[in-house]
Amino acid sequence: MVSYKELGLVNTKEIYAKAIAGKYAIPGYNFNNMEQLQAIIRACVETESPVVLQVSKGARNYANETMLRYMAQGAVEYAKELREDHKSIPITLHLDHGGNFEICKACIDSGFSSVMYDGSSLPFDENIAISKKVVEYAHSRNDYVTVECELGVLAGVEDDVSAEVSHYTKPEEVIEFKERTGCDNLAISIGTSHGANKFKPEQCTRNEEGILVPPPLAFNILEEIEQKLPGFPIVLHGSSSVPQSYVKTINSFGGSLKDAVGIPEPQLRKAAQYNVCKINIDSDGRLAMTATIRKTMHDKPGEFDPRKYLGPARDELAKMYARKNREVLGSAGHAWD
């Protein structure tokens, strides 16, 4: 067993409380490889933002769980190197969408400081039973690993997580769920969605430029949940904005992303004014990297050194994340609240 404290990581309990008090959201950025991780750390150190490094089941299989442990430790040391005072920003290593108790336990034992158990597709009581089991194990550790659970179903596809139709979280269930599971924070469904194609065209309207505009988030549900769980940390999944500049670049250089549409950034900034303390962003990172790689390889067709196309992709990703922290999430400058 490895303690996340040995790796220099933090859990989410204190940083989420500060985010709620400060009316900002901490970024939950997913990564699969070194370049993505470098970009996240560079952006968050530059903006002095806390960060939750998120690893899905697919990313864990891709990168290898032992490698991930040392990548997270390396991220902490890298963050220190980037600052003159050699002080690390708060960094959490989080399992995203853990589908069963066993994977949550394995991540806890290998040094994750936070895990998510996603039983949202299960019947209410079964979701509670397994969530409670994960919580009891995580909290029994001397280092207290925090646990995120989910109530409500997001549509879309992300790795092994998929659903055709979203089901909004029922506000009348949140108190019972929180009390019976003992979870530290709760992911809810209010209209966000996984993937780059978050909505079907018939669900959207088109603006004057012909760009698809998705339906607004259900802030009435968020408000009701906040009234029932005052001060309790809420998480939004599936919150990429799918920047159309990246979609256009991808399609211009051989890609095929049809009707890709995301969550408007002003709605995410509004959500952060509530008790939404973490906002998950994955697809935007994939789009930024893919767009840059496609353009670089088109402009330099003879290039075969991976550093020459992964490097620019990493730089673009860091630029995008820094802007998200400053302009969308509001987390910039809050690393040491």
Secondary structure, 3 states (H helix, E strand, C coil): CCCHHHHCCCCCHHHHHHHHHHCCCEEEEECCCHHHHHHHHHHHHHCCCCEEEEEEHHHHHHHCHHHHHHHHHHHHHHHHHCCCCCCCCCEEEEEEEECCHHHHHHHHHCCCCEEEECCCCCCHHHHHHHHHHHHHHHHHCCCCCEEEEEECECEEEECCEEECCCECCCHHHHHHHHHHHCCCEEEECCCCEECCECCCHHHCEECCCCCEECCCCCHHHHHHHHHHCCCCCEEECCCCCCCHHHHHHHHHCCCCCCCCECCCHHHHHHHCCCCEEEEEECHHHHHHHHHHHHHHHHHCCCCCCHHHHHHHHHHHHHHHHHHHHHHHHCCCCCCCC
